[in-house]
Amino acid sequence: DQQVKQNSPSLSVQEGRISILNCDYTNSMFDYFLWYKKYPAEGPTFLISISSIKDKNEDGRFTVFLNKSAKHLSLHIVPSQPGDSAVYFCAARLYGQNFVFGPGTRLSVLP
Amino acid sequence: NAGVMQNPRHLVRRRGQEARLRCSPMKGHSHVYWYRQLPEEGLKFMVYLQKENIIDESGMPKERFSAEFPKEGPSILRIQQVVRGDSAAYFCASSQLSGSTDTQYFGPGTRLTVL
């Protein structure tokens, strides 16, 4: 019973173009969402977050969009760079409880 | 301004031995979380601890696994009588508050290999 889904296991994008990573969730009570980036043999690194009271949060090249009615979250990276190649995890939280992580999407940015 | 520290980074054990994984949270953080990542899978929550208290251990196997976060010193994840299926990367994360905008910061992980 996956509460947080990332249906694309992998994604390839040309350098300089936009990368769009998607995440769907099933529990409408999730109130806080995060994206993490993970390189091989390292721990996940926090990227960006969004509260359920917002529909957009931007930080430099990274923007997260939240569509609560569709229970859908997306991460946009513009412009994509080769150093962005990593596995991206979406995570969601019920207030006062723990985070539930998606299975991850492997992004490859091609030079 | 050290981040979350985990040691050892790599741990090799034979079946039946014990594995002890250590996690020191970021300075000022009093909440610790342990996750397991099996090969080709995502992060699975195991246990959430505050100082001297286990808050949620719903993701931890009932047998052979235990965790603690003492008043002094690092958090310890202990696996007794390891089996090959325990081979995985174990990540620790810490946070400052358990509030509405809480963020977890991860350590580099311990890669456990059971021979």
Backbone of each chain as ProteinMPNN parsed JSONL, in Angstrom:
{"seq_chain_A": "DQQVKQNSPSLSVQEGRISILNCDYTNSMFDYFLWYKKYPAEGPTFLISISSIKDKNEDGRFTVFLNKSAKHLSLHIVPSQPGDSAVYFCAARLYGQNFVFGPGTRLSVLP", "coords_chain_A": {"N_chain_A": [[0.848, -1.183, 0.0], [1.23, 1.701, -1.219], [1.625, 4.892, -0.174], [2.81, 7.103, -1.172], [3.717, 7.816, -4.364], [5.963, 7.467, -7.055], [5.836, 7.345, -10.206], [7.516, 7.204, -12.384], [10.363, 5.509, -12.863], [12.729, 6.355, -13.957], [14.287, 9.132, -15.704], [15.323, 10.986, -18.477], [17.018, 13.881, -19.53], [17.915, 16.645, -21.592], [20.807, 18.658, -21.131], [20.293, 21.946, -19.92], [17.64, 22.023, -20.535], [14.238, 21.715, -19.218], [13.615, 19.787, -16.297], [11.134, 17.652, -15.116], [9.832, 16.242, -12.367], [7.611, 13.913, -11.032], [5.123, 13.244, -8.519], [2.767, 11.395, -6.748], [0.192, 11.187, -4.294], [-1.774, 9.483, -1.788], [-3.077, 10.069, 0.57], [-5.095, 12.5, 1.753], [-4.661, 13.947, 4.002], [-2.032, 14.545, 4.364], [0.321, 17.06, 5.213], [2.665, 18.317, 4.647], [5.351, 18.496, 2.429], [8.283, 17.208, 0.875], [11.244, 17.332, -1.141], [14.014, 15.306, -1.881], [17.404, 14.845, -2.864], [19.565, 12.32, -4.025], [22.788, 11.142, -4.252], [24.815, 8.382, -5.456], [26.028, 6.224, -2.899], [25.833, 8.139, -0.939], [24.069, 10.018, 1.631], [20.576, 11.071, 1.49], [19.922, 14.394, 0.359], [18.437, 17.324, 1.449], [16.257, 19.213, -0.59], [14.018, 20.973, -1.297], [10.945, 22.203, 0.078], [7.37, 22.132, 0.71], [4.483, 23.478, 2.145], [1.156, 22.357, 2.845], [-0.563, 24.444, 2.666], [0.195, 26.021, 0.666], [0.675, 26.469, -2.929], [2.853, 26.583, -4.467], [6.407, 26.701, -4.392], [9.524, 28.254, -4.581], [12.996, 27.986, -5.241], [15.731, 29.197, -6.349], [16.916, 27.369, -9.03], [15.054, 25.452, -8.627], [11.672, 24.484, -8.357], [8.754, 23.721, -6.639], [5.57, 22.377, -7.124], [2.287, 22.133, -5.913], [-0.647, 20.341, -6.158], [-3.434, 20.063, -4.629], [-6.031, 19.075, -4.985], [-5.726, 17.172, -6.94], [-3.983, 15.575, -5.662], [-1.224, 15.691, -6.159], [2.177, 16.275, -6.792], [4.924, 18.14, -7.983], [8.291, 18.527, -9.118], [10.23, 20.981, -10.544], [13.075, 21.554, -12.461], [15.055, 24.031, -13.622], [17.514, 25.786, -15.408], [18.301, 22.427, -16.382], [21.188, 20.705, -15.176], [24.245, 18.812, -15.64], [25.201, 18.009, -13.119], [22.9, 17.667, -11.718], [22.091, 15.118, -12.051], [20.878, 12.377, -10.439], [19.193, 10.441, -7.88], [15.888, 11.232, -7.122], [13.828, 11.78, -4.396], [10.516, 11.938, -3.317], [8.733, 13.062, -0.461], [6.25, 12.785, 2.085], [4.233, 14.045, 4.775], [2.183, 13.364, 7.608], [0.802, 15.575, 9.958], [2.698, 15.734, 12.886], [3.513, 13.157, 12.659], [5.468, 10.612, 10.998], [7.621, 10.856, 8.077], [6.712, 9.724, 4.842], [8.23, 8.088, 2.253], [8.597, 8.213, -1.311], [9.412, 5.847, -3.964], [11.417, 6.858, -5.523], [12.942, 8.604, -8.316], [15.164, 8.245, -10.939], [17.15, 10.65, -12.243], [18.705, 11.587, -15.215], [20.851, 13.83, -16.597], [21.763, 14.818, -19.648], [24.756, 15.776, -21.293]], "CA_chain_A": [[0.0, 0.0, 0.0], [2.131, 2.835, -1.326], [0.926, 6.159, 0.008], [3.506, 8.102, -1.991], [4.124, 7.115, -5.577], [6.721, 8.138, -8.114], [5.58, 6.319, -11.212], [8.597, 7.11, -13.366], [11.601, 5.098, -12.203], [13.875, 7.073, -14.51], [13.981, 10.243, -16.599], [16.512, 11.558, -19.119], [16.755, 15.239, -20.019], [19.099, 17.297, -22.156], [21.314, 19.797, -20.362], [19.709, 23.24, -20.276], [16.18, 21.92, -20.645], [13.529, 21.567, -17.946], [13.333, 18.455, -15.76], [9.906, 17.632, -14.325], [9.679, 14.984, -11.64], [6.25, 13.86, -10.512], [4.869, 12.48, -7.296], [1.345, 11.333, -6.403], [-0.036, 10.64, -2.966], [-3.15, 9.005, -1.624], [-3.674, 10.548, 1.815], [-5.371, 13.936, 1.659], [-4.312, 14.597, 5.262], [-0.617, 14.957, 4.361], [0.339, 18.518, 5.327], [3.995, 18.874, 4.387], [5.973, 17.675, 1.404], [9.685, 17.563, 0.637], [12.024, 16.634, -2.165], [15.394, 15.031, -1.544], [18.252, 14.36, -3.948], [20.511, 11.365, -3.481], [23.855, 10.608, -5.097], [25.245, 7.047, -5.014], [26.908, 6.088, -1.727], [25.67, 9.262, -0.021], [22.741, 10.157, 2.178], [19.719, 12.038, 0.792], [20.126, 15.804, 0.663], [17.193, 18.088, 1.35], [16.237, 20.162, -1.701], [12.984, 21.989, -1.211], [9.741, 21.697, 0.72], [6.176, 22.943, 0.546], [3.401, 23.212, 3.068], [-0.104, 22.123, 2.139], [-1.334, 25.69, 2.519], [0.716, 26.72, -0.515], [0.645, 25.654, -4.142], [4.12, 26.741, -5.183], [7.554, 27.223, -3.657], [10.625, 28.36, -5.535], [14.316, 28.235, -4.653], [16.723, 29.141, -7.419], [16.494, 26.587, -10.213], [14.094, 24.426, -8.208], [10.321, 24.92, -8.01], [7.84, 22.628, -6.339], [4.161, 22.704, -7.306], [1.385, 21.227, -5.21], [-2.052, 20.357, -6.595], [-4.072, 19.251, -3.578], [-7.243, 18.394, -5.478], [-5.258, 16.005, -7.689], [-3.013, 14.869, -4.807], [-0.077, 15.598, -7.061], [3.311, 17.138, -6.468], [5.951, 18.035, -9.016], [9.526, 19.296, -8.949], [10.759, 21.469, -11.801], [14.464, 22.016, -12.398], [15.311, 24.802, -14.843], [17.812, 24.778, -16.424], [18.934, 21.215, -15.849], [22.642, 20.638, -15.303], [24.716, 17.423, -15.441], [25.318, 17.747, -11.683], [21.578, 17.333, -11.167], [21.869, 13.684, -12.223], [20.791, 11.758, -9.117], [17.857, 9.903, -7.604], [15.071, 12.21, -6.416], [12.77, 11.195, -3.583], [9.431, 12.756, -2.806], [8.323, 12.605, 0.865], [5.05, 13.454, 2.584], [4.075, 13.849, 6.217], [1.001, 13.724, 8.384], [1.252, 16.407, 11.06], [3.043, 15.026, 14.111], [3.917, 11.777, 12.381], [6.708, 10.483, 10.243], [7.587, 11.051, 6.643], [6.597, 8.563, 3.968], [9.016, 8.376, 1.056], [8.333, 7.511, -2.547], [10.49, 4.934, -4.359], [12.499, 7.575, -6.185], [13.094, 8.692, -9.765], [16.563, 8.494, -11.307], [17.262, 11.678, -13.294], [19.977, 11.678, -15.946], [20.934, 15.036, -17.42], [22.747, 14.503, -20.674], [25.458, 16.988, -21.758]], "C_chain_A": [[0.888, 1.24, 0.0], [1.344, 4.128, -1.203], [1.537, 7.268, -0.839], [4.111, 7.373, -3.191], [4.934, 8.023, -6.493], [6.747, 7.143, -9.267], [6.652, 6.204, -12.283], [9.878, 6.71, -12.649], [12.807, 5.876, -12.718], [13.407, 8.132, -15.502], [15.289, 10.759, -17.177], [16.154, 12.888, -19.755], [18.054, 15.814, -20.568], [19.507, 18.464, -21.267], [20.699, 21.105, -20.872], [18.193, 23.22, -20.385], [15.565, 21.773, -19.25], [13.395, 20.079, -17.587], [12.07, 18.567, -14.904], [9.766, 16.259, -13.699], [8.34, 14.998, -10.931], [6.106, 12.93, -9.325], [3.368, 12.528, -7.026], [1.185, 10.729, -5.02], [-1.508, 10.32, -2.777], [-3.847, 9.606, -0.405], [-3.863, 12.064, 1.772], [-5.022, 14.677, 2.95], [-2.815, 14.941, 5.363], [-0.553, 16.488, 4.367], [1.677, 19.143, 4.949], [4.715, 17.912, 3.452], [7.409, 18.155, 1.166], [10.221, 16.79, -0.552], [13.468, 16.506, -1.672], [16.102, 14.538, -2.803], [19.281, 13.421, -3.338], [21.502, 10.921, -4.566], [24.226, 9.219, -4.588], [26.2, 7.119, -3.828], [26.869, 7.312, -0.812], [24.261, 9.242, 0.559], [21.908, 11.144, 1.376], [19.989, 13.454, 1.277], [18.823, 16.545, 0.455], [17.306, 19.128, 0.238], [15.28, 21.315, -1.441], [11.747, 21.368, -0.577], [8.558, 22.612, 0.395], [5.131, 22.51, 1.56], [2.103, 23.067, 2.286], [-0.954, 23.386, 1.978], [-0.861, 26.505, 1.321], [0.546, 25.844, -1.748], [1.946, 25.762, -4.94], [5.18, 27.237, -4.218], [8.766, 27.155, -4.569], [11.92, 28.634, -4.799], [15.35, 28.071, -5.764], [16.191, 28.39, -8.621], [15.386, 25.576, -9.903], [12.754, 25.054, -7.824], [9.484, 23.692, -7.745], [6.418, 23.151, -6.465], [3.328, 21.66, -6.587], [-0.039, 21.424, -5.717], [-2.822, 19.446, -5.641], [-5.283, 18.488, -4.104], [-6.862, 17.132, -6.254], [-4.324, 15.128, -6.871], [-1.742, 14.616, -5.601], [0.933, 16.676, -6.725], [4.31, 17.038, -7.617], [7.128, 18.934, -8.67], [10.037, 19.674, -10.331], [12.185, 21.955, -11.581], [14.77, 22.71, -13.724], [16.456, 25.776, -14.599], [18.486, 23.567, -15.789], [20.433, 21.227, -16.137], [23.103, 19.197, -15.073], [24.852, 17.054, -13.969], [24.001, 17.443, -11.008], [21.277, 15.842, -11.306], [21.975, 12.991, -10.868], [19.432, 11.064, -9.026], [17.115, 10.917, -6.747], [13.925, 11.505, -5.698], [11.773, 12.274, -3.183], [9.044, 12.193, -1.435], [7.126, 13.424, 1.326], [4.867, 13.113, 4.053], [2.676, 14.208, 6.701], [1.484, 14.498, 9.593], [1.52, 15.573, 12.314], [3.487, 13.599, 13.897], [5.144, 11.786, 11.477], [6.503, 10.707, 8.753], [7.453, 9.706, 5.939], [7.292, 8.925, 2.665], [8.5, 7.59, -0.142], [9.532, 6.664, -2.922], [11.629, 5.61, -5.1], [12.411, 7.54, -7.698], [14.547, 9.023, -10.055], [16.598, 9.468, -12.48], [18.662, 11.642, -13.899], [19.922, 12.916, -16.817], [22.1, 14.842, -18.383], [23.413, 15.769, -21.191], [25.246, 17.218, -23.254]], "O_chain_A": [[1.253, 1.764, 1.052], [0.49, 4.422, -2.04], [0.871, 8.245, -1.18], [4.904, 6.443, -3.044], [4.614, 9.198, -6.67], [7.566, 6.224, -9.3], [6.694, 5.214, -13.014], [10.428, 7.51, -11.892], [13.795, 6.041, -12.001], [12.311, 8.058, -16.059], [16.26, 10.948, -16.444], [15.132, 13.018, -20.429], [19.142, 15.513, -20.079], [18.659, 19.169, -20.72], [20.599, 21.339, -22.077], [17.541, 24.263, -20.336], [16.272, 21.715, -18.244], [13.106, 19.237, -18.438], [11.953, 19.467, -14.072], [9.605, 15.251, -14.388], [7.977, 15.99, -10.299], [6.86, 11.972, -9.154], [2.767, 13.601, -7.074], [1.958, 9.857, -4.623], [-2.37, 10.816, -3.502], [-5.077, 9.647, -0.355], [-2.888, 12.815, 1.758], [-5.081, 15.906, 2.989], [-2.385, 15.559, 6.337], [-1.281, 17.142, 3.62], [1.807, 20.367, 4.934], [4.699, 16.696, 3.643], [7.703, 19.348, 1.246], [9.709, 15.731, -0.913], [14.054, 17.445, -1.132], [15.503, 13.91, -3.676], [19.81, 13.69, -2.26], [21.126, 10.41, -5.621], [23.985, 8.903, -3.423], [27.075, 7.984, -3.775], [27.772, 7.504, 0.002], [23.377, 8.55, 0.056], [22.462, 11.971, 0.653], [20.252, 13.68, 2.458], [18.181, 16.412, -0.587], [18.309, 19.832, 0.13], [15.681, 22.477, -1.375], [11.525, 20.162, -0.679], [8.729, 23.714, -0.125], [4.929, 21.318, 1.797], [1.976, 23.602, 1.184], [-1.941, 23.39, 1.243], [-1.437, 27.544, 0.998], [0.306, 24.641, -1.643], [2.109, 25.103, -5.967], [4.917, 28.068, -3.349], [9.01, 26.151, -5.238], [11.95, 29.416, -3.849], [15.784, 26.962, -6.074], [15.142, 28.732, -9.166], [14.852, 24.93, -10.804], [12.703, 26.024, -7.068], [9.495, 22.738, -8.522], [6.098, 24.234, -5.974], [3.618, 20.465, -6.639], [-0.566, 22.536, -5.704], [-2.861, 18.228, -5.816], [-5.521, 17.354, -3.689], [-7.591, 16.14, -6.227], [-3.914, 14.06, -7.326], [-1.255, 13.489, -5.7], [0.59, 17.818, -6.421], [4.514, 15.954, -8.164], [6.974, 19.965, -8.015], [10.253, 18.812, -11.183], [12.464, 22.68, -10.626], [14.752, 22.094, -14.79], [16.379, 26.547, -13.642], [19.163, 23.689, -14.769], [20.883, 21.689, -17.185], [22.423, 18.438, -14.382], [24.639, 15.897, -13.606], [23.975, 17.01, -9.856], [20.303, 15.356, -10.732], [23.026, 13.014, -10.228], [18.634, 11.095, -9.963], [17.654, 11.407, -5.755], [13.163, 10.744, -6.295], [12.147, 13.371, -2.769], [9.027, 10.975, -1.256], [7.002, 14.604, 0.999], [5.279, 12.052, 4.521], [2.074, 15.196, 6.278], [2.483, 14.117, 10.203], [0.666, 14.8, 12.746], [3.807, 12.899, 14.858], [5.761, 12.822, 11.233], [5.38, 10.742, 8.248], [8.001, 8.694, 6.377], [6.982, 9.944, 2.048], [8.03, 6.46, -0.011], [10.571, 6.748, -2.267], [12.689, 5.013, -5.29], [11.889, 6.596, -8.289], [15.101, 9.965, -9.489], [16.134, 9.151, -13.575], [19.665, 11.664, -13.186], [19.049, 13.041, -17.676], [23.257, 14.72, -17.98], [22.726, 16.743, -21.499], [25.762, 18.188, -23.809]]}, "seq_chain_B": "NAGVMQNPRHLVRRRGQEARLRCSPMKGHSHVYWYRQLPEEGLKFMVYLQKENIIDESGMPKERFSAEFPKEGPSILRIQQVVRGDSAAYFCASSQLSGSTDTQYFGPGTRLTVL", "coords_chain_B": {"N_chain_B": [[29.95, 23.384, 12.249], [28.773, 20.726, 11.996], [27.202, 18.147, 10.116], [24.75, 15.491, 10.152], [26.14, 12.658, 11.538], [27.325, 9.413, 10.83], [28.492, 6.25, 11.83], [29.887, 2.942, 11.651], [30.891, 3.703, 8.22], [30.888, 1.594, 6.494], [30.08, -1.77, 7.101], [30.796, -5.052, 7.792], [29.456, -8.156, 8.43], [29.191, -11.515, 9.65], [26.724, -14.054, 9.226], [24.572, -14.348, 12.016], [26.072, -12.801, 13.725], [26.324, -9.677, 15.61], [25.24, -6.402, 14.747], [26.092, -3.031, 15.137], [25.026, 0.191, 14.721], [25.798, 3.579, 14.522], [24.649, 6.899, 15.214], [25.056, 10.311, 15.182], [23.261, 13.135, 15.809], [22.585, 16.301, 14.123], [23.892, 19.32, 15.559], [21.97, 20.611, 18.149], [19.709, 19.297, 17.388], [17.101, 17.19, 18.427], [15.649, 15.067, 17.666], [15.606, 11.901, 16.203], [15.75, 9.734, 13.422], [15.525, 6.549, 11.914], [16.188, 4.91, 8.866], [15.828, 2.389, 6.332], [17.338, 1.273, 3.361], [16.832, -0.889, 0.876], [18.508, -2.634, -1.815], [17.845, -1.069, -4.911], [15.46, -0.017, -4.042], [13.211, 2.308, -2.331], [13.402, 4.574, 0.496], [12.75, 3.195, 3.639], [10.914, 3.809, 6.489], [11.975, 3.181, 9.819], [12.281, 3.676, 12.696], [11.56, 6.183, 15.16], [13.014, 8.42, 17.326], [13.302, 10.295, 20.352], [15.342, 11.988, 22.765], [16.111, 9.499, 25.02], [13.675, 8.292, 24.622], [11.51, 6.173, 22.75], [9.588, 7.036, 20.098], [8.102, 6.2, 17.903], [8.035, 3.094, 16.62], [7.077, 1.678, 14.544], [7.945, 0.837, 12.062], [9.932, -0.934, 12.416], [11.348, -4.191, 12.461], [9.974, -6.746, 14.527], [11.554, -8.556, 15.854], [14.962, -9.045, 16.729], [15.856, -6.47, 16.094], [16.676, -3.346, 17.545], [16.555, -0.066, 19.006], [18.065, 2.889, 20.348], [18.332, 6.047, 22.012], [20.244, 7.566, 23.913], [20.528, 9.761, 26.826], [23.045, 10.929, 26.827], [25.411, 10.859, 24.231], [25.526, 9.01, 21.056], [22.76, 7.949, 18.912], [21.822, 4.547, 18.701], [21.451, 1.888, 16.509], [20.661, -1.398, 16.682], [21.291, -4.612, 15.565], [20.627, -7.843, 16.069], [21.965, -11.152, 15.667], [22.403, -11.252, 12.797], [21.093, -11.653, 9.453], [21.278, -12.603, 5.948], [19.41, -11.109, 4.594], [19.381, -8.731, 5.948], [21.225, -7.111, 4.844], [21.847, -3.967, 3.65], [21.489, -0.398, 3.081], [21.655, 1.761, 5.768], [20.155, 4.569, 6.944], [20.373, 7.475, 8.901], [18.493, 10.179, 10.175], [18.059, 13.545, 11.32], [16.143, 15.971, 13.163], [15.077, 19.284, 14.168], [12.727, 20.199, 15.322], [9.473, 18.881, 15.906], [7.447, 19.937, 14.219], [5.135, 21.835, 12.15], [6.617, 22.595, 9.951], [8.834, 21.015, 9.888], [12.003, 19.643, 8.994], [13.896, 16.912, 7.895], [17.281, 16.006, 8.159], [19.753, 14.155, 6.595], [22.214, 11.624, 7.37], [25.311, 10.192, 6.022], [24.939, 7.485, 5.811], [25.146, 3.956, 6.665], [26.552, 1.17, 5.275], [25.601, -2.02, 5.398], [26.814, -5.222, 5.136], [26.069, -8.556, 5.018], [27.614, -11.555, 5.327]], "CA_chain_B": [[28.563, 23.141, 11.856], [28.768, 19.377, 11.452], [25.909, 17.577, 9.806], [24.477, 14.224, 10.799], [27.281, 11.756, 11.367], [27.057, 8.004, 11.031], [29.629, 5.358, 11.724], [30.853, 3.063, 10.561], [30.3, 3.891, 6.903], [30.72, 0.245, 5.945], [30.143, -2.765, 8.167], [30.64, -6.409, 7.277], [29.2, -9.115, 9.496], [28.802, -12.86, 9.254], [25.413, -14.446, 9.742], [24.552, -14.673, 13.43], [26.763, -11.783, 14.54], [25.557, -8.481, 15.935], [25.659, -5.167, 14.079], [25.76, -1.8, 15.862], [25.164, 1.355, 13.856], [25.744, 4.767, 15.36], [24.22, 8.129, 14.563], [25.101, 11.544, 15.966], [22.437, 14.124, 15.083], [23.117, 17.655, 13.998], [23.891, 20.079, 16.801], [20.694, 21.258, 18.417], [18.594, 18.426, 16.998], [16.795, 16.222, 19.472], [14.818, 14.013, 17.079], [16.404, 11.026, 15.336], [14.96, 8.784, 12.646], [16.328, 5.562, 11.182], [15.578, 4.382, 7.655], [16.581, 1.34, 5.65], [17.157, 1.251, 1.915], [17.273, -2.116, 0.228], [18.949, -2.362, -3.192], [16.843, -0.724, -5.922], [14.206, 0.38, -3.409], [13.231, 3.605, -1.666], [13.696, 4.615, 1.929], [11.671, 2.691, 4.483], [11.001, 4.256, 7.881], [12.095, 2.123, 10.819], [12.017, 4.085, 14.069], [11.704, 7.611, 15.457], [13.375, 8.536, 18.739], [13.794, 11.504, 20.991], [16.27, 11.611, 23.843], [15.657, 8.516, 26.021], [12.326, 7.806, 24.329], [11.133, 5.71, 21.419], [8.296, 7.656, 19.822], [7.382, 5.395, 16.914], [8.885, 2.021, 16.085], [6.165, 0.883, 13.735], [8.609, 0.31, 10.879], [11.057, -1.781, 12.808], [10.991, -5.603, 12.685], [9.715, -7.005, 15.953], [12.618, -9.371, 16.431], [16.382, -8.832, 16.447], [16.176, -5.055, 15.906], [16.357, -2.437, 18.637], [17.165, 1.254, 18.847], [18.064, 3.717, 21.536], [18.913, 7.39, 21.889], [20.441, 7.887, 25.326], [20.675, 11.163, 27.201], [24.372, 11.315, 26.349], [25.949, 9.967, 23.222], [24.786, 8.865, 19.803], [21.699, 6.956, 18.788], [22.344, 3.25, 18.28], [20.562, 0.875, 15.931], [21.312, -2.669, 16.97], [20.693, -5.768, 14.892], [21.194, -9.076, 16.621], [21.881, -12.382, 14.859], [22.111, -10.761, 11.453], [20.875, -12.586, 8.35], [21.677, -11.976, 4.685], [18.385, -10.121, 4.227], [19.609, -7.451, 6.637], [22.17, -6.321, 4.037], [21.152, -2.774, 3.154], [22.038, 0.866, 3.566], [20.862, 2.271, 6.888], [20.332, 6.015, 7.047], [19.86, 8.185, 10.054], [18.176, 11.577, 9.929], [17.7, 14.257, 12.545], [15.404, 17.212, 12.985], [15.111, 20.143, 15.347], [11.406, 20.272, 15.903], [8.486, 18.034, 15.247], [6.371, 20.891, 13.956], [4.501, 21.78, 10.841], [7.579, 22.799, 8.865], [10.022, 20.266, 10.256], [12.761, 19.03, 7.912], [14.868, 15.935, 8.334], [18.576, 16.043, 7.497], [20.272, 12.796, 6.605], [23.629, 11.292, 7.398], [25.802, 9.533, 4.811], [24.523, 6.089, 5.784], [26.022, 2.812, 6.956], [26.252, 0.059, 4.389], [25.798, -3.28, 6.103], [26.888, -6.409, 4.296], [26.064, -9.777, 5.816], [28.18, -12.639, 4.498]], "C_chain_B": [[28.441, 21.774, 11.204], [27.343, 18.944, 11.173], [25.696, 16.317, 10.605], [25.637, 13.271, 10.51], [26.866, 10.324, 11.666], [28.358, 7.229, 10.964], [29.256, 3.97, 12.228], [30.155, 3.324, 9.228], [30.031, 2.549, 6.224], [30.924, -0.75, 7.084], [29.88, -4.127, 7.542], [30.484, -7.336, 8.47], [28.881, -10.467, 8.88], [27.433, -13.164, 9.859], [25.522, -14.835, 11.217], [25.266, -13.677, 14.322], [25.828, -10.604, 14.812], [26.117, -7.29, 15.157], [25.189, -3.978, 14.914], [26.063, -0.608, 14.97], [24.936, 2.588, 14.714], [25.367, 6.005, 14.563], [24.319, 9.283, 15.549], [24.328, 12.609, 15.206], [23.155, 15.448, 14.956], [23.016, 18.368, 15.335], [22.544, 20.772, 16.973], [19.49, 20.423, 18.041], [18.369, 17.372, 18.075], [15.918, 15.076, 18.978], [15.665, 13.223, 16.099], [15.491, 9.994, 14.688], [15.928, 7.811, 11.971], [15.5, 5.038, 10.005], [16.459, 3.273, 7.099], [16.293, 1.443, 4.149], [17.735, -0.049, 1.377], [17.687, -1.792, -1.202], [17.768, -2.123, -4.118], [15.483, -0.355, -5.305], [14.346, 1.752, -2.767], [13.558, 3.472, -0.196], [12.493, 4.132, 2.726], [11.903, 3.132, 5.92], [11.097, 3.06, 8.814], [11.64, 2.602, 12.194], [12.312, 5.576, 14.218], [11.953, 7.725, 16.956], [13.62, 9.993, 19.118], [14.698, 11.052, 22.132], [15.574, 10.704, 24.869], [14.25, 7.986, 25.762], [12.205, 7.289, 22.903], [9.723, 6.231, 21.158], [7.465, 6.776, 18.895], [8.337, 4.342, 16.386], [8.079, 1.107, 15.162], [6.825, 0.264, 12.507], [9.729, -0.66, 11.186], [10.6, -3.225, 12.987], [10.908, -5.899, 14.181], [10.855, -7.755, 16.617], [13.969, -8.911, 15.899], [16.775, -7.364, 16.309], [15.788, -4.269, 17.158], [17.077, -1.116, 18.388], [17.086, 2.0, 20.156], [18.682, 5.058, 21.202], [19.096, 7.884, 23.321], [20.601, 9.387, 25.56], [22.014, 11.719, 26.719], [24.826, 10.327, 25.281], [25.037, 9.783, 22.031], [23.588, 7.927, 19.931], [22.319, 5.679, 18.232], [21.21, 2.426, 17.682], [21.291, -0.449, 16.033], [20.546, -3.79, 16.266], [21.391, -7.015, 15.412], [21.017, -10.22, 15.629], [21.536, -12.042, 13.418], [21.949, -11.913, 10.463], [21.172, -11.834, 7.052], [20.683, -10.891, 4.272], [18.521, -8.785, 4.93], [20.582, -6.566, 5.856], [21.42, -5.176, 3.368], [21.966, -1.552, 3.549], [21.1, 1.392, 4.642], [21.192, 3.744, 7.056], [19.684, 6.538, 8.316], [19.556, 9.614, 9.626], [17.868, 12.24, 11.261], [16.923, 15.51, 12.199], [15.393, 17.97, 14.299], [13.786, 20.121, 16.089], [10.52, 19.264, 15.22], [7.262, 18.883, 14.967], [5.895, 20.832, 12.53], [5.463, 21.993, 9.694], [8.891, 22.093, 9.17], [10.685, 19.672, 9.02], [13.775, 18.081, 8.496], [16.137, 16.045, 7.497], [19.258, 14.697, 7.696], [21.777, 12.725, 6.759], [24.027, 10.536, 6.147], [25.435, 8.056, 4.728], [25.6, 5.115, 6.224], [25.59, 1.68, 6.036], [26.626, -1.241, 5.081], [25.784, -4.415, 5.082], [26.983, -7.626, 5.199], [26.523, -10.933, 4.921], [27.541, -13.977, 4.858]], "O_chain_B": [[28.064, 21.654, 10.038], [26.407, 19.313, 11.881], [26.367, 16.086, 11.611], [26.052, 13.111, 9.362], [26.15, 10.058, 12.632], [29.223, 7.52, 10.138], [28.417, 3.829, 13.118], [28.937, 3.176, 9.134], [29.065, 2.399, 5.476], [31.818, -0.594, 7.916], [28.878, -4.331, 6.856], [31.284, -7.303, 9.405], [28.378, -10.564, 7.761], [27.047, -12.592, 10.878], [26.438, -15.553, 11.617], [25.091, -13.697, 15.54], [24.704, -10.547, 14.314], [27.325, -7.192, 14.941], [24.037, -3.925, 15.345], [27.193, -0.415, 14.522], [24.011, 2.64, 15.524], [25.719, 6.14, 13.391], [23.731, 9.234, 16.629], [24.692, 12.954, 14.082], [24.184, 15.689, 15.587], [22.148, 18.052, 16.148], [22.046, 21.431, 16.06], [18.359, 20.802, 18.345], [19.31, 16.748, 18.567], [15.494, 14.223, 19.758], [16.36, 13.8, 15.263], [14.584, 9.454, 15.322], [17.005, 8.198, 11.518], [14.305, 4.767, 10.122], [17.662, 3.221, 7.354], [15.157, 1.671, 3.732], [18.944, -0.281, 1.414], [17.259, -0.775, -1.748], [16.802, -2.886, -4.112], [14.466, -0.385, -5.997], [15.447, 2.295, -2.666], [13.937, 2.405, 0.287], [11.37, 4.592, 2.522], [12.956, 2.866, 6.5], [10.403, 2.058, 8.637], [10.734, 2.022, 12.792], [13.161, 6.147, 13.533], [11.191, 7.188, 17.761], [14.081, 10.8, 18.311], [14.796, 9.859, 22.419], [14.588, 11.091, 25.496], [13.691, 7.293, 26.613], [12.73, 7.89, 21.966], [8.786, 5.915, 21.89], [6.258, 6.63, 19.088], [9.347, 4.675, 15.766], [8.373, -0.081, 15.026], [6.325, -0.723, 11.966], [10.397, -1.149, 10.275], [9.563, -3.464, 13.606], [11.675, -5.366, 14.982], [11.09, -7.6, 17.816], [14.087, -8.45, 14.763], [17.962, -7.054, 16.404], [14.731, -4.488, 17.749], [18.069, -1.056, 17.662], [16.182, 1.789, 20.965], [19.448, 5.193, 20.248], [18.215, 8.539, 23.876], [20.782, 10.167, 24.625], [22.089, 12.857, 26.256], [24.645, 9.117, 25.415], [23.929, 10.318, 21.986], [23.432, 7.215, 20.923], [23.225, 5.725, 17.401], [20.144, 2.288, 18.281], [22.405, -0.598, 15.531], [19.323, -3.892, 16.365], [22.591, -7.206, 15.214], [20.057, -10.257, 14.859], [20.517, -12.482, 12.886], [22.557, -12.975, 10.597], [21.301, -10.61, 7.041], [21.062, -9.883, 3.676], [17.86, -7.814, 4.562], [20.741, -5.389, 6.182], [20.474, -5.397, 2.612], [22.977, -1.646, 4.243], [19.887, 1.456, 4.44], [22.342, 4.121, 7.281], [18.611, 6.102, 8.732], [20.276, 10.191, 8.811], [17.465, 11.576, 12.216], [17.027, 16.043, 11.094], [15.65, 17.422, 15.371], [13.737, 20.035, 17.316], [10.784, 18.844, 14.093], [6.164, 18.575, 15.432], [6.209, 19.9, 11.791], [5.16, 21.609, 8.564], [9.952, 22.547, 8.741], [9.995, 19.243, 8.095], [14.443, 18.402, 9.479], [16.073, 16.164, 6.273], [19.33, 14.173, 8.807], [22.513, 13.621, 6.346], [23.182, 10.261, 5.294], [25.603, 7.439, 3.676], [26.795, 5.406, 6.165], [24.425, 1.283, 6.017], [27.8, -1.526, 5.319], [24.861, -4.54, 4.278], [27.873, -7.715, 6.045], [25.902, -11.241, 3.904], [27.885, -15.003, 4.272]]}, "name": "protein", "num_of_chains": 2, "seq": "DQQVKQNSPSLSVQEGRISILNCDYTNSMFDYFLWYKKYPAEGPTFLISISSIKDKNEDGRFTVFLNKSAKHLSLHIVPSQPGDSAVYFCAARLYGQNFVFGPGTRLSVLPNAGVMQNPRHLVRRRGQEARLRCSPMKGHSHVYWYRQLPEEGLKFMVYLQKENIIDESGMPKERFSAEFPKEGPSILRIQQVVRGDSAAYFCASSQLSGSTDTQYFGPGTRLTVL"}
